[in-house]
Amino acid sequence: MSAAYGFNATLTATPGKGDQLIELLLTGLDEGAPGASEHCLVYLVSRSASDPDTVHVTEGWTSEEDHHRIFAGEAARDIVAKTGGLLAKESEYTDYVPVRGKASF
């Protein structure tokens, strides 16, 4: 299976809340959460090397439709709602169409 849709998100936590934000985002890998879906092929949470309160999320999905359908669910809405109280500013998103690469963890 290959990813046909993906995006990067940059989230900036309020000062000192980067660890909490990362912990919350990693719940996206729990059973029943979006990152655990068979349609989510890449779910990578990273921290900026220069700013511990800047967090990046990279996702790769089987299709844009699958992504939107899964993110319309309660588990995804819950995670998104909880991030609001941790963010210093609006998140930045960039969508893309994967061409080729490798994800192995």
Secondary structure, 3 states (H helix, E strand, C coil): CCCCEEEEEEEEECCCCHHHHHHHHHHHHCCCCHHHCCCEEEEEEEECCCCCCEEEEEEEECCHHHHHHHHCCHHHHHHHHHHHHHECCCCEEEEECCCCCCCCC
